[in-house]
Amino acid sequence: MSETSGGRLPTTQGDPRVQDVRERLQAAHRASAAPTEGAAAKLAGQNKLYVRDRIALLLDEGSFVEDGRYANAMAAGLPADGVVTGRGTVEDRPVVVIANDPTVKAGSWGARTVEKIVRATETALREELPVFWLVDSAGARITDQVEMFPGRRGAGRIFHNQVALSGKVPQICCLFGPSAAGGAYIPSFCDLIIMVEGNASMYLGSPRMAEMVVGEKVSLEEMGGARMHCTVSGVGDLLAHDDTEAIELARLYFSYVPDNWRQAPPAYHPEPPSAPLTDATVPERESQPFDIHDVIDGIVDEDSFFEIKPLFAAELVVGFGRLNGETVGIVANNSMVKGGVLFTDSADKASRFIWLCDAYSMPLLYLADVPGFMIGSEVERGGIIRHGAKMVSAVSSATVPQICVVVRKAYGAGLYAMGGPGFGPDATLALPTARIAVMGPEAAVNAVYANKIASLTDDAEREEFIARMRREYEEDVDLERLAADLVLDHIVDPADLRDELLKRFRYAAHRDRHFAAKRRDVPPV
């Protein structure tokens, strides 16, 4: 009995040509089974795992079936042509895996590397399978550029297939090392990018190239390091300490999302919240900041909140939680950071998350405590109107069940961006601490009566006038009046909010998913 996949030599001698093929295949198999001694030492020095060890951590034991292991086997020093592709299962759910091998020419792409990746994405498209990208690549091999770059099955086809996969199946990227030049677009087309601090980087041009072309001297970390992308650019979603944590985060994220757009997310055993939501959770004074995570923890199942982009635009919190074991997407203003005001980055962060939830049929819960969008020349020059419109577009076009809860204040276009009544939510609820208005009472009185206030020279008279106008304004937007005028569907005590949400999401589960008849929208991106 013999194995031609890299195991034992045959016990009997037959045709010498067959024997020669077997020996060469076994040598090729061994070459891609483990790193060389020098490569292993380099990986250890970088605190990295070997590509096959990464795959073993990700997939259920014994489930991996590899394709194209002998790619470029006849070329020296290119085992599997630097990428491992195949299929396996994660918690018994079938997936496609595409993993660069940084010990082979720094994980660079050759012609067969590209062909293997293209074939793997075609499998994912054909069978609607989730894709895990384990990226650690220096980019294209210049020596192979004619074969791998420009053609119909060249590197561009990878990106084309990724766009076709977007919204059809989850694409999850663990970035363990570089993702350079054109290869940097692979993570950017994924739903989630987890970057390993100290090792992961993304950049279109290296620091050396930036110095040569534009005269800029910059470090790799400043140019495209993991922390920069997770805090400044927003390209990265989660920051991991090492390869193991990155893979654990990828598996955890996968537990919230469905296999593809046709299926529902997996459901789990219901758990009560970690702490009850009470009247004391939300301060009554709207000027007093508090951590919206306390409200989230009082609503979702215990320890079930999975936050996305926690280090980027932290004035807005987005992530998945479980309500009675089922996934719900949460978009929440956090007054602890910049007062919860919406900026261009927070609008970007919200828009993409809303699109993600809508693509994979995950209901959306908006927790509004928002003074509105930021004002001033700097944000206007940065396109705050365009970015805000993008967020409003995402909210408007989402067809999954949506519930807006006004936790405290919802002023101006902030109400619109947080799924307010005009955007067809399944319900608009409010806590007793809520206020809804075009703007806060202080700003409103100053805006309407600025000339009158300036004309009053007596301090006491001026203060009395301002106080009276504020009282009138607050009476005009009284919470009971808003409920009486059907702006609000219900006013809920904090202790009852979770049960109210469970019922309403259950009833909304079969809502019509049609939005508008057209080819597509033209978003203000």
Secondary structure, DSSP 4 states (H G I P E B T S, - for coil): ---SSSSPPPSS---HHHHHHHHHHHHHHHHTTS--HHHHHHHHHTT---HHHHHHHHSPTT--EEE-TTTTTTSTT-GGGGEEEEEEEETTEEEEEEEE-TTTGGG-B-HHHHHHHHHHHHHHHHHT--EEEEEEE--B-GGGHHHHSSSTTSHHHHHHHHHHHTTTS-EEEEEEEEEEGGGGHHHHTSSEEEEETTT-EEESS-HHHHHHHH-----HHHHHBHHHIIIII----EEESSHHHHHHHHHHHHTTS-SSTTSPPP-------SS---TTTS-SSTTS---THHHHHHHSSTT--EEESTTSSTTEEEEEEEETTEEEEEEEE-TTTGGG-B-HHHHHHHHHHHHHHHHTT--EEEEEEE--B--SHHHHHTTHHHHHHHHHHHHHH--S-EEEEEEEEEETHHHHHTT-GGG--SEEEE-TT-EEESS-HHHHHHHHSHHHHHH---HHHHHHHHHHHHHHHHHHT-HHHHHHTTS-SEE--GGGHHHHHHHHHHHHTT-------SS------
